[in-house]
Amino acid sequence: MDALDGIDLSAYGIYRFKNAGVGSYDAGHVPRPGFLARIYWYIVGGFLAILTISNIISKLVGWNRRQLARQKNKEVQGNQTSPAYTSSRLAKSYFAVVSTMREIINYTVPSIMVNGKPLLSAYALGDIVVITSYLLLLTVLFLVKLGVNAPDNFETFGYRGAWLSIGQLPLLIILAGRRSILGFLIGKDAASLNRYHRWVARGLLLTTSLHFLYFMRHWASYNFIAYQFKSDKMTRTGTAAWSILVWIVISSFAPVRQWRYEVFVIQHLISVFAFFVMVCIHAPGYAYPAIMVSIGFYLFDRVVRFLFMAFYNRSLVTKGSPPQACVAVGSMSSLTPSVVVTIPTPAGLKWYPGQHIYLNFPKIAPTQSHPFTVLSSPQDGELKFHIRARGGLTQKLYSPLVDALPTSGAGFNSMSSQVAVLVDGPYGPIHSFDTFDTTVFLAAGTGMSFILPLVRDLVSKSRNGLITTQRVHVSWVFKQFSEIEAYYPILVNMLSQFDSPDDANNCSSLRQLKFLMDMYITCEDSTAIEGITTKARLMAKSKKKKARSKKAREADFPLNKGECGQLDGICCCSNEGSSTSPPCTCCCAFSGGSVEDKHESYDSKSGLFPSELRKVLSIDSKGSGTTCVNQSPVDKLTALIQSFPRRVALHTARPRSLRYELMMPHLVKARGEASVCVCGPRSFNEAVRRHTVAISDQRAVNRGTGAQAIYLYEEAYDF
């Protein structure tokens, strides 16, 4: 060891003659292992910087469009130019590049099918390019300027693998955090980053395996393997760390991860902790800075999450018990078992439409915490979640309520209970669909829980006329009538804003927003669906005839105080706050004023008066505390179509073509940049992604045809 005197081993991380020395290169101009780790971060950091700049430009474009929309609203209403229209040369050049990149990035390689099911998830070409480039970067840095089979290079290869492995640890951890600084900079949520987190872990397994393999080859050339394992603690701890990493990667593959997700989370945390313990014991002192940075990122994420969670659930400390959630279930079909969870908004909690919150039910599953999209809007004063029972925690919420449901009796039965709950969030990006001229929303099943708050936010913002959006089309594909239950009150509240006579200015602003919603029911009898639409049309015509004179209206709808103004037997309500069964009360009666005053404003679009509209749709007066209990999903769909015939349409079976029925007819009308937002199972999202790329390529957007760019956002509800 005397030959190593005077060499600062901690600075360069090499304690062998051939790899020691000052500088980034050795005498043969071969880069030293430590320098290769710095090159790795130069390249990765540069790529992340480009993504950050792109995100900032996107935010600035959105801000500029909002300013243009505000100016346009102040000008004479003759200006037909959309704020989302690309006019300047610089903007056209920028969006020409952006549109081309979007087509390349979103192009989807078809899935490999086995017995009609995808063997592997279909990856977008952008993901494939990023992942392949990352693995290629590691391979090039490992092999540069050295012969693979030269025995003299085995030890150097071993050190290269070690340095590249240590260099990947900070990136691996920062991609895994829910409160990720990186996600904030590049505009991606934790779910989007988690896919890259798994691939970085696989890249880490590659470099650690090469590190292990080449040291084994080096020792084997001297017949030194057995002695090394017997006498060297670093070798044993390194082998243990590598073995744990192998298990972490294998258990993170989708089939294993989804088999028992709750078990996966627990064992994953334990395995990661054990891995870092072994790495800290195995690594020499010069590797500790990278390890400590990685641990620092992890602790930062955990501490911030804990502080937010403690703040939002502080009633656990002040009152000795966590907040209470109302878990309700109706007599749903076995095809769509689900519950609706309602939580009073914790003080200080702010969220944006489309974000999700992790819920933990201490008395049901104390070790499990699941993410659910917030169905309600921030102004509602409560957090509402529509949860599909798929097993695990969701099934534990659903089963006790279903067992308690009455098995007989008329009407549509429901059951609810109070359950302690802890909230953690919100998480997810802040969506800005108000900066596009046209937005097409597509939802499948419970994907409507993500889509509906975004649509409602657009409608709410359009009341002040300060958004870019001119057209909104919503397509919802679901199985059965019962799925309307959780979304019905929100749909009614949102659609009724278009025809509200309360504010003439707001009404005028909303009428400029062209809104249409198509609902496709796939597992119901087509005769029943046709019956709903026919009944809705007949009822609407009947209401228009009854509305021709005030005298006729009063004769047909005698709403005197103390009487129940039932309409076709679907408007009888019970008071939630009473333990006894009170006399039937009308949930469509107004809180004040005479009936005659409320009948003055006639809605020519729906063919109903405000009071009639409230009857059919069962809207409670604010603060009344009543809920309709005997209105079936079929009745609600009928009332929805009857009251909003120009905005809601019901269809049998699946749409014939996603591209030509749900997307193309609306995207071609855009006078500026358009957006497509989809939420559903991955197969549904992949189909929408392929069609979006095909439409963009077919119309040659931002390439001299006059067609504008198309932005795509996907949200999938799986793990």
C-alpha positions in Angstrom: 0.0 0.0 0.0 3.0 2.3 0.2 2.7 2.9 -3.6 -0.6 4.6 -2.9 0.7 7.1 -0.5 -0.1 10.7 -1.5 -3.2 9.7 -3.6 -6.5 11.1 -2.4 -8.6 8.0 -2.7 -11.8 9.6 -1.3 -11.7 12.2 -4.1 -11.5 9.8 -7.0 -13.0 6.7 -5.6 -10.4 4.3 -7.0 -7.9 2.4 -4.9 -6.1 0.4 -7.5 -3.0 1.5 -9.4 -4.5 1.6 -12.9 -7.5 3.6 -11.9 -5.9 6.0 -9.5 -4.5 9.4 -10.4 -5.4 13.0 -10.9 -7.8 14.1 -13.7 -10.8 12.8 -15.5 -8.7 10.6 -17.9 -5.9 8.2 -17.3 -2.6 8.1 -19.3 -4.3 6.3 -22.2 -7.0 9.0 -22.4 -9.6 6.5 -21.1 -12.2 8.2 -18.9 -12.0 7.3 -15.3 -15.1 5.6 -13.7 -15.9 8.6 -11.5 -15.8 10.9 -14.5 -18.3 8.7 -16.3 -20.8 9.1 -13.5 -20.5 12.9 -13.9 -21.1 12.5 -17.7 -24.2 10.5 -16.9 -25.6 13.4 -14.8 -24.6 16.0 -17.4 -26.8 14.2 -20.0 -29.7 13.3 -17.7 -29.7 16.8 -16.2 -29.7 18.4 -19.6 -32.6 16.3 -20.7 -34.6 17.3 -17.5 -33.7 20.9 -18.1 -35.2 20.7 -21.6 -38.4 19.3 -20.2 -38.5 22.0 -17.6 -38.1 24.8 -20.2 -40.8 23.1 -22.3 -43.2 23.1 -19.3 -42.5 26.8 -18.6 -43.2 27.7 -22.3 -46.4 25.7 -22.1 -47.5 27.7 -19.0 -46.6 31.0 -20.6 -48.7 30.1 -23.7 -51.7 29.3 -21.5 -51.2 32.5 -19.6 -51.1 34.5 -22.8 -54.3 32.9 -24.1 -56.1 33.8 -21.0 -55.0 37.4 -21.4 -56.2 37.4 -25.0 -59.6 35.9 -23.9 -59.9 38.7 -21.3 -59.2 41.3 -23.9 -61.6 39.8 -26.4 -64.4 39.7 -23.8 -64.0 43.5 -23.4 -64.1 44.2 -27.1 -67.1 44.2 -29.5 -68.5 40.7 -29.9 -67.8 40.7 -33.6 -64.3 39.4 -33.2 -64.3 35.7 -34.3 -60.6 34.9 -33.9 -60.0 32.3 -31.2 -57.3 33.2 -28.6 -56.0 29.6 -29.2 -55.4 30.3 -32.9 -51.7 30.3 -33.9 -51.1 33.5 -36.0 -47.5 34.8 -35.6 -44.7 33.2 -37.5 -42.8 32.4 -34.3 -45.9 30.7 -32.9 -46.5 28.7 -36.1 -42.9 27.5 -36.2 -43.0 26.5 -32.5 -46.3 24.6 -32.8 -45.2 23.0 -36.1 -42.3 21.4 -34.1 -44.6 20.7 -31.1 -47.2 19.0 -33.3 -44.6 16.8 -35.0 -43.1 15.8 -31.7 -46.5 15.0 -30.3 -47.3 12.7 -33.2 -43.9 10.9 -32.7 -44.2 10.7 -28.9 -47.8 9.5 -28.9 -47.5 7.0 -31.7 -48.4 3.6 -30.1 -46.8 0.3 -30.9 -49.6 -2.3 -30.9 -49.8 -4.7 -28.0 -48.7 -8.3 -28.3 -52.0 -10.3 -28.0 -52.2 -13.8 -26.5 -55.7 -15.4 -26.4 -57.3 -12.1 -27.0 -55.5 -10.4 -24.1 -52.5 -8.1 -24.3 -49.3 -9.8 -23.1 -47.6 -6.5 -22.5 -48.9 -2.9 -22.2 -48.7 -0.9 -25.4 -46.0 1.7 -25.0 -46.1 5.0 -26.7 -43.2 5.6 -29.0 -42.0 8.5 -26.9 -41.7 6.2 -23.8 -39.9 3.6 -25.9 -37.4 6.2 -27.2 -36.7 7.6 -23.7 -36.3 4.2 -22.1 -34.2 2.8 -24.9 -32.0 5.9 -24.9 -31.5 5.6 -21.2 -30.4 2.0 -21.3 -28.2 2.8 -24.3 -26.6 5.7 -22.4 -25.7 3.3 -19.6 -24.3 0.8 -22.0 -22.2 3.3 -23.9 -20.8 4.8 -20.7 -19.9 1.3 -19.4 -18.1 0.2 -22.6 -16.4 3.3 -23.9 -12.8 2.9 -24.9 -12.2 -0.5 -23.3 -12.1 -4.0 -24.7 -14.8 -6.2 -23.2 -12.8 -9.5 -23.0 -9.4 -8.1 -22.1 -8.5 -9.5 -18.6 -6.7 -6.3 -17.7 -10.0 -4.4 -18.0 -12.2 -6.6 -15.8 -11.4 -4.6 -12.7 -12.0 -1.3 -14.4 -15.3 -2.5 -15.7 -16.2 -3.5 -12.2 -15.6 0.1 -11.0 -17.5 1.6 -13.9 -20.5 -0.5 -13.0 -20.2 0.6 -9.3 -20.0 4.3 -10.2 -22.9 4.2 -12.7 -24.9 2.4 -10.1 -24.2 5.0 -7.4 -25.0 7.8 -9.8 -28.4 6.4 -10.6 -29.6 6.3 -6.9 -30.7 10.0 -6.7 -32.7 9.8 -9.9 -34.3 6.6 -8.8 -35.6 8.1 -5.5 -36.7 11.5 -6.9 -38.8 9.7 -9.5 -40.6 7.7 -6.8 -41.8 10.6 -4.5 -45.4 11.8 -4.4 -44.3 15.3 -3.5 -41.6 15.3 -6.1 -39.7 18.5 -6.9 -38.9 17.0 -10.3 -42.6 16.5 -11.1 -43.3 20.1 -10.3 -40.5 21.3 -12.6 -41.4 19.2 -15.6 -45.2 19.2 -15.1 -45.7 15.5 -14.5 -47.5 13.8 -11.7 -46.2 10.9 -9.6 -48.1 8.3 -11.5 -46.5 9.4 -14.8 -43.0 9.4 -13.2 -43.5 6.0 -11.6 -43.1 4.2 -14.9 -39.7 5.8 -15.4 -38.9 5.0 -11.8 -39.3 1.3 -12.5 -37.1 1.5 -15.6 -34.4 3.4 -13.8 -34.5 0.5 -11.2 -34.0 -1.9 -14.1 -31.1 0.1 -15.4 -29.7 0.1 -11.9 -30.0 -3.7 -11.8 -28.1 -3.8 -15.2 -25.1 -1.8 -13.9 -25.0 -3.5 -10.6 -25.1 -6.9 -12.3 -22.2 -5.8 -14.6 -20.3 -4.5 -11.5 -20.8 -7.9 -9.8 -20.0 -10.0 -12.9 -16.8 -8.3 -13.9 -15.4 -8.4 -10.3 -16.2 -12.1 -10.3 -14.3 -12.5 -13.6 -11.4 -10.6 -12.2 -11.3 -12.8 -9.1 -11.7 -15.9 -11.2 -8.6 -15.2 -13.2 -6.6 -15.5 -10.0 -8.8 -18.3 -8.5 -9.7 -15.9 -5.8 -13.6 -16.1 -5.5 -13.9 -18.4 -2.5 -11.4 -16.5 -0.5 -12.9 -13.1 -1.4 -16.4 -14.2 -0.1 -14.9 -15.7 3.0 -12.6 -12.9 4.0 -14.1 -9.7 2.5 -17.2 -8.1 4.2 -17.7 -5.7 1.3 -18.1 -8.6 -1.1 -20.8 -10.3 1.1 -22.8 -7.1 1.7 -22.6 -6.2 -2.0 -24.0 -9.6 -2.9 -26.8 -9.2 -0.4 -27.6 -5.7 -1.8 -27.7 -7.1 -5.4 -29.9 -10.0 -4.3 -32.4 -7.6 -2.7 -32.4 -5.4 -5.8 -33.2 -8.5 -8.0 -36.2 -9.2 -5.8 -37.3 -5.6 -5.9 -37.3 -5.5 -9.7 -39.0 -8.9 -10.1 -41.8 -8.0 -7.6 -42.4 -4.7 -9.4 -43.5 -6.3 -12.7 -47.1 -5.6 -13.3 -48.5 -9.2 -12.9 -46.8 -9.6 -9.6 -47.5 -6.0 -8.4 -51.2 -6.2 -9.3 -51.8 -9.7 -7.8 -51.8 -8.4 -4.2 -51.1 -4.6 -4.4 -51.4 -4.0 -0.7 -48.9 -6.8 0.1 -46.6 -5.4 -2.7 -46.5 -1.9 -1.1 -45.5 -3.3 2.4 -42.8 -5.6 1.1 -41.5 -3.0 -1.3 -40.9 -0.5 1.5 -39.2 -3.2 3.6 -37.0 -4.3 0.7 -35.9 -0.8 -0.2 -35.0 -0.1 3.4 -32.9 -3.3 3.5 -31.3 -2.5 0.2 -30.1 0.9 1.3 -28.8 -0.6 4.6 -26.7 -3.1 2.6 -25.5 -0.4 0.2 -24.4 1.9 3.1 -22.4 -1.0 4.6 -21.0 -2.1 1.2 -20.0 1.2 -0.4 -16.7 3.0 0.4 -16.7 6.5 1.9 -16.3 8.3 -1.5 -19.8 7.0 -2.6 -21.6 8.4 0.5 -22.5 11.8 -1.0 -24.7 10.2 -3.7 -26.2 7.8 -1.2 -27.0 10.6 1.3 -28.5 12.8 -1.4 -30.8 9.8 -2.3 -31.8 9.3 1.3 -32.3 13.1 1.6 -34.8 13.1 -1.3 -36.7 10.2 0.3 -36.9 11.8 3.7 -37.9 15.2 2.2 -40.8 13.5 0.5 -41.9 11.6 3.6 -41.6 14.6 5.9 -43.5 16.9 3.6 -46.2 14.3 3.2 -46.4 13.7 6.9 -46.7 17.5 7.7 -49.5 18.0 5.2 -51.3 14.9 6.3 -51.0 15.9 10.0 -52.4 19.4 9.1 -55.4 18.1 7.2 -56.2 15.5 9.8 -55.5 17.6 12.9 -58.9 16.7 14.3 -57.3 13.4 15.2 -55.2 15.4 17.7 -57.7 18.1 18.8 -60.7 15.8 19.1 -59.1 12.5 19.6 -60.6 10.9 16.5 -60.0 11.2 12.8 -62.6 12.9 10.4 -65.7 10.9 9.6 -66.7 9.9 6.1 -70.1 9.0 4.9 -69.9 5.8 2.9 -73.1 5.1 0.9 -74.2 2.4 -1.5 -77.3 1.8 -3.5 -78.8 -1.4 -4.9 -76.2 -1.6 -7.7 -75.9 -4.4 -10.2 -73.2 -7.0 -9.7 -71.5 -5.6 -12.9 -71.0 -2.2 -11.3 -70.5 -2.6 -7.5 -69.5 0.8 -6.1 -69.8 3.1 -3.2 -69.9 6.9 -2.8 -67.7 8.3 -0.1 -68.3 11.8 1.2 -66.0 13.7 3.5 -66.4 17.3 4.8 -63.5 19.3 3.4 -60.7 19.6 6.0 -59.8 23.1 6.9 -57.0 24.4 4.7 -57.3 21.7 2.1 -57.2 23.0 -1.4 -57.4 21.0 -4.6 -58.0 21.4 -8.3 -60.3 19.5 -10.6 -58.8 16.2 -11.7 -56.5 15.7 -8.7 -56.6 12.7 -6.5 -56.4 12.1 -2.7 -55.2 9.0 -0.8 -57.7 7.7 1.7 -56.9 5.5 4.7 -59.7 3.9 6.8 -58.0 3.0 10.1 -60.8 0.8 11.3 -61.2 -1.1 8.1 -57.7 -1.4 6.6 -55.2 0.5 8.8 -52.2 -0.4 6.6 -53.7 0.4 3.3 -54.0 3.8 1.6 -55.5 4.1 -1.9 -55.7 7.0 -4.4 -59.1 8.1 -5.5 -60.0 11.0 -7.8 -62.1 13.8 -6.2 -65.4 13.9 -7.9 -66.7 17.1 -6.3 -65.5 20.6 -7.0 -63.7 22.9 -4.5 -66.7 25.1 -4.1 -68.9 22.2 -2.9 -67.5 22.2 0.6 -67.0 18.4 0.6 -64.8 15.7 -0.9 -66.8 13.2 -2.8 -65.4 10.0 -4.3 -67.0 7.3 -6.5 -65.2 4.1 -5.7 -65.6 0.9 -7.7 -65.3 -2.3 -5.6 -62.5 -4.3 -7.2 -61.2 -6.2 -4.1 -59.0 -5.4 -1.2 -59.9 -2.1 0.5 -62.7 -1.2 -1.9 -64.4 -4.5 -1.4 -64.2 -4.1 2.4 -66.0 -0.8 2.0 -68.7 -2.2 -0.3 -69.6 -5.6 1.2 -70.9 -4.6 4.7 -73.3 -2.1 3.2 -74.6 -4.4 0.5 -75.3 -7.1 3.1 -77.4 -4.6 5.1 -79.5 -3.5 2.1 -83.2 -4.5 2.1 -83.8 -7.5 -0.2 -87.4 -6.6 -0.9 -89.6 -3.5 -1.1 -90.6 -1.0 -3.7 -88.3 1.8 -4.9 -84.6 2.1 -5.1 -82.9 1.2 -1.8 -79.7 2.7 -0.4 -77.6 2.3 2.7 -74.9 4.5 4.3 -72.7 4.5 7.4 -70.1 6.7 9.1 -66.5 5.5 8.9 -63.3 7.1 10.2 -60.9 8.2 7.4 -57.5 9.9 7.0 -56.8 12.0 3.9 -53.4 12.4 2.2 -53.1 14.8 -0.7 -54.0 16.3 -3.0 -51.8 14.9 -5.8 -51.7 15.2 -9.5 -51.0 18.0 -12.0 -53.1 21.1 -12.3 -55.0 20.8 -15.6 -55.6 23.9 -17.8 -58.1 22.8 -20.5 -59.5 26.3 -20.5 -56.7 27.4 -22.8 -57.9 25.3 -25.8 -60.5 26.3 -28.3 -62.1 22.8 -28.4 -61.8 20.0 -25.9 -63.0 16.5 -26.4 -63.5 14.5 -23.2 -63.8 10.7 -23.3 -64.5 8.5 -20.3 -65.1 4.8 -19.8 -66.8 3.5 -16.6 -65.5 5.2 -13.5 -63.2 7.3 -15.6 -66.1 9.8 -15.4 -64.9 10.6 -11.9 -61.8 12.2 -13.4 -63.5 13.8 -16.4 -66.6 15.3 -14.8 -64.8 17.7 -12.4 -62.8 19.0 -15.3 -65.9 19.6 -17.4 -67.7 21.2 -14.5 -64.7 23.5 -14.0 -64.8 24.6 -17.6 -68.5 25.4 -17.4 -68.0 27.3 -14.2 -65.2 29.4 -15.7 -67.2 30.1 -18.8 -69.7 32.0 -16.7 -67.4 35.0 -16.6 -66.5 34.6 -20.3 -62.8 34.7 -19.7 -61.8 31.4 -21.1 -60.5 30.4 -24.5 -62.7 27.3 -24.8 -65.6 27.6 -27.3 -66.6 23.9 -27.7 -66.8 21.0 -25.2 -67.9 17.5 -26.1 -68.1 14.7 -23.5 -68.5 11.0 -24.4 -69.1 8.5 -21.6 -69.2 4.8 -22.2 -70.5 2.7 -19.3 -72.2 -0.6 -18.7 -75.5 -0.1 -16.9 -78.1 2.5 -15.8 -77.0 2.2 -12.2 -73.6 3.9 -13.0 -75.5 7.3 -13.3 -76.2 7.3 -9.6 -72.9 8.9 -8.3 -72.8 11.5 -11.1 -76.4 12.5 -11.5 -76.6 15.4 -9.0 -73.4 16.9 -10.4 -74.6 16.6 -14.0 -77.9 18.2 -13.1 -76.2 21.1 -11.3 -73.8 21.6 -14.1 -76.3 21.4 -17.0 -78.8 23.6 -15.2 -76.3 26.5 -15.2 -76.7 26.8 -19.0 -80.4 27.8 -18.7 -80.3 29.6 -15.3 -82.2 32.9 -15.5 -80.5 34.2 -12.4 -77.9 36.3 -14.2 -78.4 37.4 -17.8 -74.7 38.2 -18.3 -73.6 34.7 -17.1 -76.3 33.1 -19.2 -75.1 34.9 -22.2 -71.5 33.9 -21.6 -72.5 30.3 -21.1 -74.5 30.2 -24.3 -71.3 31.0 -26.2 -70.0 27.6 -25.0 -71.2 24.9 -27.3 -71.6 21.9 -25.0 -72.8 18.3 -25.9 -72.7 15.1 -24.0 -73.2 11.6 -25.5 -73.7 8.6 -23.2 -73.2 5.0 -24.5 -74.7 2.2 -22.4 -73.2 -1.2 -23.4 -74.8 -3.8 -21.1 -78.5 -2.8 -21.1 -81.3 -3.9 -23.4 -81.6 -1.6 -26.3 -85.4 -1.6 -26.0 -85.2 -0.2 -22.5 -82.8 2.6 -23.7 -85.1 3.5 -26.6 -88.0 3.5 -24.2 -86.2 6.1 -22.0 -85.6 8.4 -25.0 -89.1 8.0 -26.3 -90.6 8.7 -22.8 -88.4 11.8 -22.4 -89.5 13.2 -25.7 -93.2 12.7 -25.0 -92.8 14.2 -21.5 -91.0 17.2 -22.9 -93.8 17.8 -25.5 -96.4 17.5 -22.8 -94.7 20.1 -20.7 -94.5 22.5 -23.6 -98.2 22.2 -24.1 -98.9 22.8 -20.4 -96.8 25.9 -20.4 -98.8 28.0 -22.8 -100.7 29.9 -20.2 -100.2 30.8 -16.5 -103.6 29.6 -15.7 -102.9 26.2 -17.2 -99.6 26.0 -15.3 -101.2 26.7 -12.0 -104.0 24.2 -12.7 -101.5 21.4 -13.6 -99.0 22.1 -10.8 -100.9 23.2 -7.6 -97.9 23.6 -5.3 -99.5 25.0 -2.1 -97.6 25.1 1.1 -97.6 21.9 3.0 -98.5 19.7 0.0 -96.3 17.3 -1.8 -95.9 18.2 -5.5 -95.1 14.7 -6.7 -94.4 14.2 -10.4 -95.1 10.7 -11.7 -94.2 9.3 -8.3 -90.5 10.1 -8.4 -90.3 13.2 -6.2 -91.0 11.9 -2.7 -88.3 12.6 -0.2 -87.4 11.8 3.3 -85.5 13.9 5.8 -82.0 12.5 6.6 -81.9 14.1 10.0 -85.0 12.5 11.4 -85.1 9.0 12.9 -88.8 8.7 12.3 -90.6 8.6 9.0 -92.1 12.1 8.6 -94.9 13.0 6.2 -93.9 13.0 2.6 -92.2 16.4 1.7 -91.5 17.8 -1.7 -87.9 18.1 -2.5 -88.6 20.4 -5.4 -90.2 23.2 -3.5 -88.4 26.5 -3.3 -87.1 27.8 0.0 -88.9 31.2 -0.3 -91.4 33.2 -2.3 -94.6 32.2 -3.9 -95.2 29.6 -6.5 -96.5 32.2 -9.0 -93.2 34.1 -8.8 -91.2 31.0 -9.5 -93.2 30.2 -12.6 -92.6 33.5 -14.3 -89.4 32.5 -16.1 -90.1 29.8 -18.7 -87.2 27.8 -20.1 -87.8 27.5 -23.9 -84.9 25.1 -24.4 -85.9 22.4 -22.0 -89.6 23.1 -22.1 -89.8 23.4 -18.4 -90.3 26.0 -15.7 -87.7 26.3 -12.9 -90.1 24.6 -10.4 -90.9 21.8 -12.8 -87.2 21.4 -13.6 -86.4 21.0 -9.9 -89.2 18.5 -9.6 -88.1 16.3 -12.4 -84.4 16.5 -11.5 -85.0 16.3 -7.7 -82.8 19.2 -6.8 -83.0 20.0 -3.1 -83.2 23.6 -1.8 -79.8 24.7 -0.4 -79.5 23.5 3.2 -82.7 21.4 3.2 -81.0 18.2 4.1 -83.3 16.0 2.1 -82.5 13.3 -0.4 -84.6 11.4 -2.8 -84.7 7.7 -2.0 -87.1 6.1 -4.5 -86.0 7.5 -7.8 -84.5 4.8 -9.9 -81.5 5.3 -12.3 -83.9 4.8 -15.3 -86.1 7.7 -14.0 -83.0 9.9 -13.5 -81.8 9.2 -17.1 -85.3 9.9 -18.4 -85.4 13.2 -16.5 -81.9 14.2 -17.6 -82.6 13.7 -21.3 -86.1 15.3 -21.0 -84.7 18.4 -19.4 -81.6 18.9 -21.5 -82.5 17.4 -24.9 -80.1 19.6 -26.8 -77.1 18.8 -24.6 -77.5 15.2 -23.6 -78.0 12.2 -25.9 -78.3 8.5 -25.0 -77.1 5.7 -27.3 -77.3 1.9 -27.3 -74.2 -0.3 -27.4 -70.7 0.9 -28.0 -69.8 3.8 -30.4 -69.2 2.5 -33.9 -65.9 4.4 -34.2 -63.9 6.3 -31.7 -62.2 8.4 -34.4 -65.1 9.2 -36.8 -68.0 9.3 -34.2 -66.5 10.7 -31.0 -63.4 12.6 -32.0 -63.1 13.8 -35.7 -66.5 15.6 -36.0 -65.6 17.9 -33.1 -61.9 18.4 -33.6 -62.4 19.6 -37.2 -64.5 22.5 -35.9 -61.7 23.8 -33.8 -60.6 27.4 -34.7 -57.5 27.1 -32.5 -55.5 24.4 -30.7 -57.7 21.6 -29.5 -57.3 19.0 -26.7 -58.3 15.4 -26.1 -58.6 14.2 -22.5 -59.3 10.5 -21.9 -59.7 8.4 -18.7 -60.4 4.7 -18.7 -58.8 1.3 -18.8 -55.4 1.3 -20.6 -56.8 -0.4 -23.7 -59.4 2.4 -24.1 -56.7 5.0 -23.6 -54.4 3.3 -26.1 -57.1 3.4 -28.7 -57.8 7.1 -28.2 -54.1 7.8 -28.3 -53.7 6.0 -31.7 -56.7 7.8 -33.1 -55.5 11.2 -31.9 -52.2 10.7 -33.7 -54.0 9.5 -36.8 -56.2 12.6 -36.9 -53.3 14.9 -36.3 -51.3 13.3 -39.1 -54.3 13.1 -41.5 -55.1 16.8 -41.1 -51.4 17.8 -41.1 -51.9 20.1 -38.2 -49.7 23.3 -38.1 -48.1 22.3 -41.4 -49.7 24.7 -43.8 -53.2 23.3 -44.0 -54.7 25.7 -41.4 -55.5 22.9 -39.0 -54.4 23.6 -35.5 -52.5 21.4 -33.0 -54.1 18.7 -30.9 -53.0 18.1 -27.3 -53.6 14.8 -25.6 -53.8 14.0 -21.9 -54.4 10.4 -20.6 -55.4 9.2 -17.1 -55.7 5.5 -16.4 -57.3 3.9 -13.3 -55.0 1.0 -12.5 -51.8 0.4 -10.6 
